[in-house]
Amino acid sequence: MGLAMAHVSVQAQGIAANQLQLRVNQQILAQQQLYTESQAQQAQAEAASRTNVLVDMIRETRIDPVALEQHTQAQAVAEAHAVKHAQGSDVRFAEPFKELEGQLHASLFRRMRELLTAHMDQVEAEIRLVIATQGREIVKVVEKQFGEFQNQIAVQMHQVKSCAVRKAKSVVRGHHAEESKAHDAITASLLDEIAECKGSAVASAALQADEILHKFVSKQDAVPPVPVDQVSDFPVVQFLSDTVNVAAVDGESSTSSDDNVLSELKEGTFASLDGDILELL
């Protein structure tokens, strides 16, 4: 019983250790999840900064304000030369040419604004596309890392469970082995006690038989002698012959015969003895 309680205590300690390991794994999982979220936020911030840098580069490369201004000034100078040439050729049309020059400048500025607006829309669309693409890539990376982490946790949990099962089986096998040894020891002790009891019973029976014979011999001293040819038919002689035969056999047969003699002595079944021996018993 004490061994069983000890084994139960060991199993309880093993279960507590496994639960503690499970809590530690859960804490590690939570920490890694927080780390993954922080990495995702950091990646989003880096993507936003890269996008801003990309926008600045697009603005600097595709639309050069200085070049655009130079181009506009060149067109204005060309139109001004054309107007001056027209004024030199015909002074009467000075006012219409001035109006035409103003309309031309207004058209140029309007066209510049339209180009800038269209380009900004295109840049914004490209920026949105880049952000969406990078966001999808970041989400894929985070999902992949999270899946790998879940697989690692599952593998660790499986290993912990397998280890616990192996420990439990080992404890059970040890318990069974100890029970078998204890059973064998008890069986051997019982066999030794039985052998001692048999020996003491045989010795006691031999002493009782010796006493009976002495009493019988002392009683038969007063009886007339028996003829020699009738000695073998006398019950006592037959009893002594049986006793000598019992003592001559090996240890195991002797033990069995002694047991039979004891049982016969206890039950009073010596049918071969005459009335005088039964009176002595």
ABEGO torsion letter per residue (X at the ends): XAAAAAAAAAAAAAAAAAAAAAAAAAAAAAAAAAAAAAAAAAAAAAAAAAAAAAAAAAAAAABBAAAAAAAAAAAAAAAAAAAAAAAAABAAAAAAAAAAAAAAAAAAAAAAAAAAAAAAAAAAAAAAAAAAAAAAAAAAAAAAAAAAAAAAAAAAAAAAAAAAAAAAAAAAAAAAAAAAAAAAAAAAAAAAAAAAAAAAAAAAAAAAAAAAAAAAAAAAAABBBBBAAAAAABAAAAAAAAAAAAAABBAAAAAAAAAAAAAAAAAGABAABBAAAAAAX
